[in-house]
Amino acid sequence: MTSQALRPIFPFSALVGQDALQQALLLAAIDPGIGGVLVTGPRGTAKSTAARALAGLLPHGHFVTLPLGASEEQLTGTLDLSHVLQQGEVRFQPGLLARAHDGVLYVDEVNLLPDPLVDQLLDAASSGVNVVERDGVSHEHPARFVLVGTMNPEEGELRPQLLDRFGLALSLGNYADPAARQAIVRARLAFDADPEAFCAAVAPRQRELATRVVSARASLDALTFSDAVHDRVSALCLAAAVDGVRADLVMLRAARALAAWQGASAIDAGHVDAVAELVLHHRRHAGSPATQPAQDNAQAAPPPSSQSPSSTDPWGALPPPQPSAIADVKPLKPFAGDRTAKKA
């Protein structure tokens, strides 16, 4: 279930026509504490393909699927109480959350899962820790993963409380551009005809992306934001009439992740504007104005480079790969001076 060695996975760098989805997934990969990505849209719009492809950029490449019929014990793991009583030590049977550590946990039709299961899933995604308690015995383990949930609203909605706990969200539509449809089909046919040759052709680009994700993770703690940036975040959240302050926290984290991805020295209002729609899409109350689509902003603020971005490359020209090796995901610290991050 977690191995990707059985068959080649379509490369993330070869995805076509899904700029906003790629941006959301990369932001969540840079900072898993954002709380995951919720994707709605019709079949055949690369939702599961993109999630699997993202795992190929992460340190260990784990990709775990949560089945609809999963139980709480399958998700969180179980404690062997008889072993505790007999041997005086906790014996833990890992669940899907443990298997997904340092990778991607994919949930198709997340709106059809029982609410308590979704709640536990979102708890672990935002905290990076899974806690299992049974009859007074407690065990916890790291569970830092990128949560990707998909759903079809026609089959039922998530409760607003659960929607709000997903960090980022976006809706995908059918491909209306003939050129984009043809490019997608050509890429897929080439991959299906010879997966190994297709992956080899984009391998340098894949390595650059993987290195860049690791570099962005490492630079998160050094990035700061000004009062003007915080004012912009507050103004956008108030205009969207969101409940609570989770949107503010997620927007700052997402803007920080984007700044890290672009190699910026600080977070600015442009980073906030570029991620705002991903943060507010599922939190905005009816009647509040929509922000500029995230994919448009992403195009307006490409990564810094001495080269001109290619018209066929929505992420722009990448800088040379850094010499650092791909490292394990480490716990992320809250912003300096921000005491509310731990409470959110």
C-alpha positions as CSV (number, residue, x, y, z in Angstrom):
1,M,0.0,0.0,0.0
2,T,2.8,2.4,0.8
3,S,5.3,1.3,-1.8
4,Q,5.8,3.1,-5.0
5,A,8.5,0.7,-6.2
6,L,6.0,-1.7,-7.8
7,R,5.2,0.5,-10.8
8,P,6.4,3.9,-12.0
9,I,4.4,6.9,-10.8
10,F,3.6,9.8,-13.2
11,P,6.1,12.5,-12.4
12,F,5.0,15.7,-10.7
13,S,7.1,17.8,-13.0
14,A,5.3,16.4,-16.0
15,L,1.8,17.4,-14.9
16,V,0.0,19.6,-17.3
17,G,-2.8,22.2,-16.8
18,Q,-3.1,22.0,-13.0
19,D,-1.1,25.0,-11.8
20,A,-3.3,25.8,-8.8
21,L,-3.4,22.2,-7.7
22,Q,0.4,21.9,-8.0
23,Q,0.9,25.1,-6.0
24,A,-1.4,24.0,-3.2
25,L,0.3,20.6,-3.0
26,L,3.8,22.1,-2.9
27,L,2.8,24.6,-0.2
28,A,1.4,21.8,2.0
29,A,4.6,19.7,1.3
30,I,6.8,22.6,2.4
31,D,4.8,23.1,5.6
32,P,2.7,20.1,6.5
33,G,1.4,22.1,9.5
34,I,-0.8,24.0,7.0
35,G,-3.2,21.1,7.5
36,G,-3.6,19.5,4.1
37,V,-5.4,20.2,0.9
38,L,-9.0,19.6,0.0
39,V,-9.7,19.2,-3.7
40,T,-13.2,19.1,-5.3
41,G,-13.9,18.4,-8.9
42,P,-15.0,16.0,-11.6
43,R,-13.4,12.7,-12.4
44,G,-10.4,12.7,-14.6
45,T,-8.8,16.0,-13.5
46,A,-5.6,14.5,-12.1
47,K,-6.5,14.7,-8.4
48,S,-5.1,11.3,-7.4
49,T,-2.3,11.4,-10.0
50,A,-1.1,14.7,-8.6
51,A,-1.2,13.4,-5.0
52,R,0.8,10.3,-6.0
53,A,3.3,12.4,-7.9
54,L,3.8,14.7,-5.0
55,A,5.0,11.7,-2.9
56,G,7.8,11.2,-5.3
57,L,9.2,14.6,-4.3
58,L,9.2,13.9,-0.6
59,P,12.2,12.5,1.4
60,H,10.8,8.9,1.7
61,G,8.1,8.9,-0.9
62,H,5.5,7.2,1.2
63,F,2.0,7.2,-0.4
64,V,-0.8,5.8,1.7
65,T,-4.5,5.6,0.8
66,L,-7.1,5.7,3.5
67,P,-10.0,3.4,2.4
68,L,-13.6,4.5,3.0
69,G,-14.3,1.5,5.2
70,A,-11.3,2.1,7.5
71,S,-11.9,1.8,11.2
72,E,-10.5,4.1,13.9
73,E,-7.9,1.4,14.9
74,Q,-6.8,1.0,11.3
75,L,-6.2,4.8,11.1
76,T,-4.6,5.5,14.4
77,G,-3.2,2.1,15.4
78,T,-3.9,0.1,18.5
79,L,-2.4,-0.7,21.9
80,D,-1.9,-4.2,23.1
81,L,-3.2,-3.9,26.7
82,S,-2.5,-7.5,27.6
83,H,1.1,-7.0,26.8
84,V,1.1,-3.9,29.0
85,L,-0.3,-5.8,31.9
86,Q,2.0,-8.8,31.5
87,Q,5.3,-7.1,30.5
88,G,4.8,-3.6,31.9
89,E,5.5,-1.9,28.6
90,V,3.4,-0.5,25.8
91,R,3.3,-2.5,22.5
92,F,1.9,-0.5,19.7
93,Q,0.5,-1.8,16.5
94,P,1.0,1.0,13.9
95,G,-1.9,2.3,11.8
96,L,-2.1,4.2,8.5
97,L,-1.0,7.4,10.2
98,A,2.3,5.9,11.2
99,R,2.8,4.5,7.7
100,A,2.1,7.9,6.1
101,H,4.8,9.6,8.2
102,D,7.1,11.7,6.0
103,G,4.8,11.1,3.0
104,V,1.4,11.7,1.6
105,L,-1.9,10.4,3.0
106,Y,-4.6,10.4,0.3
107,V,-8.3,10.2,1.1
108,D,-10.7,9.9,-1.8
109,E,-14.3,10.9,-1.1
110,V,-13.4,12.3,2.3
111,N,-16.9,13.6,2.6
112,L,-18.2,10.0,2.9
113,L,-16.0,9.2,5.9
114,P,-17.5,9.3,9.4
115,D,-17.0,12.7,11.0
116,P,-15.0,11.3,14.0
117,L,-12.5,9.7,11.6
118,V,-12.1,12.9,9.7
119,D,-11.6,14.8,12.9
120,Q,-8.8,12.4,14.0
121,L,-7.3,12.7,10.6
122,L,-7.2,16.5,10.6
123,D,-5.9,16.5,14.2
124,A,-2.9,14.5,13.2
125,A,-2.3,16.4,10.0
126,S,-2.2,19.8,11.8
127,S,-0.3,18.7,14.9
128,G,2.2,16.2,13.3
129,V,1.6,13.8,16.2
130,N,-0.8,10.8,16.6
131,V,-1.9,10.0,20.1
132,V,-3.5,6.7,20.9
133,E,-5.2,6.3,24.3
134,R,-6.9,3.2,25.7
135,D,-8.0,2.5,29.2
136,G,-5.5,5.0,30.8
137,V,-2.6,3.9,28.6
138,S,-1.3,6.4,26.1
139,H,1.2,6.2,23.2
140,E,2.2,8.9,20.7
141,H,4.4,8.9,17.6
142,P,5.3,11.4,14.9
143,A,2.8,11.6,12.1
144,R,4.0,14.4,9.8
145,F,2.4,13.9,6.4
146,V,0.8,15.9,3.6
147,L,-3.0,15.2,3.7
148,V,-4.8,15.3,0.4
149,G,-8.5,14.8,0.4
150,T,-10.8,14.8,-2.6
151,M,-14.6,14.9,-2.7
152,N,-17.6,15.3,-5.0
153,P,-20.0,17.8,-3.4
154,E,-22.9,16.1,-5.2
155,E,-22.4,13.1,-3.0
156,G,-22.6,15.0,0.3
157,E,-20.9,17.9,2.0
158,L,-18.4,18.1,4.9
159,R,-19.6,19.9,8.0
160,P,-18.4,23.5,8.1
161,Q,-16.3,22.7,11.2
162,L,-14.4,20.0,9.3
163,L,-14.1,22.1,6.1
164,D,-12.4,24.9,8.2
165,R,-9.8,22.5,9.5
166,F,-8.5,21.7,6.0
167,G,-5.7,24.2,5.4
168,L,-6.1,24.8,1.7
169,A,-8.9,24.0,-0.7
170,L,-9.7,24.5,-4.4
171,S,-12.2,23.4,-7.0
172,L,-11.1,21.9,-10.3
173,G,-13.1,22.1,-13.5
174,N,-13.1,20.2,-16.8
175,Y,-10.4,21.2,-19.3
176,A,-11.9,23.7,-21.6
177,D,-8.8,24.6,-23.6
178,P,-8.2,22.2,-26.6
179,A,-4.4,22.7,-26.5
180,A,-4.3,21.8,-22.8
181,R,-6.4,18.7,-23.3
182,Q,-4.1,17.6,-26.2
183,A,-1.0,18.2,-24.1
184,I,-2.3,16.2,-21.2
185,V,-3.3,13.3,-23.5
186,R,0.1,13.3,-25.3
187,A,1.9,13.3,-21.9
188,R,-0.2,10.4,-20.6
189,L,0.2,8.3,-23.8
190,A,3.9,8.8,-23.7
191,F,4.1,7.7,-20.1
192,D,1.9,4.7,-20.7
193,A,3.9,3.6,-23.7
194,D,7.3,3.7,-21.9
195,P,7.1,4.8,-18.2
196,E,10.8,4.3,-17.6
197,A,11.9,6.4,-20.6
198,F,9.3,9.1,-19.7
199,C,10.5,9.3,-16.1
200,A,14.2,9.3,-17.2
201,A,13.5,12.3,-19.5
202,V,12.2,14.4,-16.6
203,A,14.5,13.0,-13.9
204,P,16.7,16.1,-13.6
205,R,13.7,18.3,-13.2
206,Q,12.3,15.9,-10.5
207,R,15.6,16.1,-8.6
208,E,15.6,19.9,-8.7
209,L,12.0,20.0,-7.4
210,A,12.8,17.6,-4.6
211,T,15.9,19.5,-3.6
212,R,14.0,22.7,-3.7
213,V,11.2,21.4,-1.4
214,V,13.8,20.4,1.2
215,S,15.6,23.8,0.9
216,A,12.3,25.6,1.4
217,R,11.5,23.5,4.5
218,A,14.9,24.4,5.9
219,S,14.4,28.1,5.4
220,L,10.9,28.4,7.0
221,D,12.0,29.4,10.5
222,A,14.2,32.2,9.2
223,L,11.3,34.0,7.4
224,T,9.6,36.9,9.1
225,F,6.6,39.1,8.3
226,S,5.9,42.7,8.9
227,D,2.9,44.5,10.4
228,A,1.8,45.5,6.9
229,V,1.7,41.8,5.9
230,H,-0.3,40.9,9.0
231,D,-2.6,43.8,8.2
232,R,-3.2,42.4,4.7
233,V,-4.0,39.0,6.1
234,S,-6.5,40.4,8.6
235,A,-8.1,42.5,5.9
236,L,-8.6,39.6,3.6
237,C,-10.0,37.3,6.3
238,L,-12.4,40.0,7.5
239,A,-13.6,40.7,4.0
240,A,-14.3,37.0,3.6
241,A,-16.3,37.0,6.9
242,V,-14.5,33.8,8.1
243,D,-15.1,32.3,11.5
244,G,-12.3,32.5,14.0
245,V,-8.7,33.0,13.3
246,R,-7.6,29.7,11.8
247,A,-7.7,31.3,8.3
248,D,-5.3,34.0,9.5
249,L,-2.9,31.4,10.8
250,V,-3.1,29.2,7.7
251,M,-2.7,32.2,5.4
252,L,0.5,33.3,7.1
253,R,1.9,29.8,7.0
254,A,1.0,29.4,3.4
255,A,2.5,32.8,2.5
256,R,5.6,31.8,4.4
257,A,5.8,28.5,2.5
258,L,5.5,30.3,-0.8
259,A,8.2,32.8,0.2
260,A,10.4,29.9,1.1
261,W,9.7,28.2,-2.2
262,Q,10.6,31.4,-4.1
263,G,13.8,31.9,-2.0
264,A,12.6,35.2,-0.6
265,S,14.2,36.8,2.5
266,A,10.9,37.8,4.0
267,I,7.2,37.4,3.6
268,D,5.5,40.2,1.7
269,A,1.9,41.2,0.6
270,G,2.4,39.5,-2.8
271,H,2.9,36.1,-1.1
272,V,-0.3,36.7,0.9
273,D,-2.3,37.6,-2.2
274,A,-1.0,34.6,-4.1
275,V,-2.2,32.1,-1.5
276,A,-5.3,33.9,-0.3
277,E,-7.9,32.2,-2.5
278,L,-6.6,28.7,-1.5
279,V,-7.1,29.6,2.1
280,L,-10.4,31.3,1.8
281,H,-12.1,29.2,-0.9
282,H,-13.8,26.9,1.6
283,R,-14.1,29.4,4.4
284,R,-15.7,32.4,2.7
285,H,-19.2,33.2,3.8
286,A,-21.8,33.8,1.1
287,G,-21.9,37.4,-0.2
288,S,-18.2,38.2,0.6
289,P,-16.0,39.1,-2.3
290,A,-13.7,36.6,-3.9
291,T,-10.0,37.2,-4.0
292,Q,-8.0,37.0,-7.2
293,P,-7.5,33.3,-8.2
294,A,-4.4,31.7,-6.7
295,Q,-3.2,30.4,-10.1
296,D,-3.2,33.9,-11.6
297,N,-1.1,35.2,-8.7
298,A,1.2,32.3,-9.0
299,Q,1.9,33.3,-12.6
300,A,2.5,36.9,-11.6
301,A,5.2,36.0,-9.0
302,P,7.4,33.2,-10.4
303,P,10.4,31.9,-8.5
304,P,13.5,34.1,-8.8
305,S,15.9,33.1,-11.5
306,S,18.4,34.6,-13.8
307,Q,16.5,33.0,-16.7
308,S,13.2,33.9,-18.2
309,P,10.4,31.5,-17.3
310,S,9.3,29.3,-20.1
311,S,5.8,29.7,-21.5
312,T,5.3,26.0,-21.0
313,D,6.6,25.9,-17.5
314,P,4.2,27.5,-15.0
315,W,6.7,27.3,-12.2
316,G,9.4,29.3,-14.0
317,A,13.1,28.4,-14.4
318,L,14.5,26.7,-11.3
319,P,17.8,27.7,-9.7
320,P,20.6,25.1,-9.7
321,P,20.0,22.2,-7.3
322,Q,21.4,22.8,-3.8
323,P,24.2,20.5,-2.5
324,S,22.2,19.5,0.5
325,A,20.8,16.0,0.7
326,I,17.1,15.3,1.1
327,A,16.6,15.2,4.9
328,D,13.8,14.0,7.1
329,V,10.9,16.2,7.9
330,K,11.5,18.0,11.2
331,P,8.8,19.5,13.5
332,L,8.0,23.0,12.5
333,K,8.3,25.8,15.0
334,P,5.6,28.6,15.2
335,F,6.5,32.1,14.0
336,A,8.8,34.0,16.4
337,G,6.7,35.7,19.0
338,D,3.5,34.0,17.9
339,R,2.1,32.1,20.9
340,T,-1.2,31.4,19.2
341,A,0.2,29.0,16.6
342,K,0.4,26.2,19.2
343,K,-3.2,26.7,20.1
344,A,-4.6,26.6,16.6
